[in-house]
Amino acid sequence: MCVLASVLPIDLQVHGRKLRTEGRSRAEVEAMTRYIWKKMGAGSTVAAWTKRLIHNLDAWLDRQHGEMNFYMTQLMSGYGCFGYYLKRIGKRDTPQCQYCGEVDDAEHTLFQCQRWERYCHFMTVHNLVVEIRVDWLLMAEENWEQFSRYAGEILRIKEEESRTRDRKTYR
């Protein structure tokens, strides 16, 4: 989550402060801590989906526009109203999508599920795939805002439909 929030992990913040007290310049400390941060994440399998989206940490951290919101965080972290995640935390019995039966994760919701096809028209128009999504977001504030609206719209609908389904199940 530190990457999505563009916040240096606390252990690296502490390391950076130590380096500053040793007389290192702010620019030197920033370069060193970013280098360590990249190395830490390179071999890790944690947050693999987020790493696929944000493959250029420097570009992400140096962006001039774009604030994360609740729904973008869900889509970009994979932690949210996705069957795979909900099964993993014990809130659902199956990871399958309620609409098509495939495994439901953020990538499925963004790119594969036909239920959301009409909402993601702009991704098709711009020929967006996972590997270039964040590059496209960072190109223009308008792109960021468009994706943010899309994320909010489909996840609000998905959550509401899920709550409705759950209420019917428990009656």
Secondary structure, DSSP 8 states (H G I E B T S, - for coil): -HHHHT---HHHHHHHHHHHHTT--HHHHHHHHHHHHHHHHHT--TTHHHHHH---HHHHHT-SS----HHHHHHHHS-SS-HHHHHHTTS-S--B-TTTSSB-SHHIIIII-GGGGGGGHHHHHTT--GGGHHHHHHH-HHHHHHHHHHHHHHHHHHHHHHHHHHHHHT-
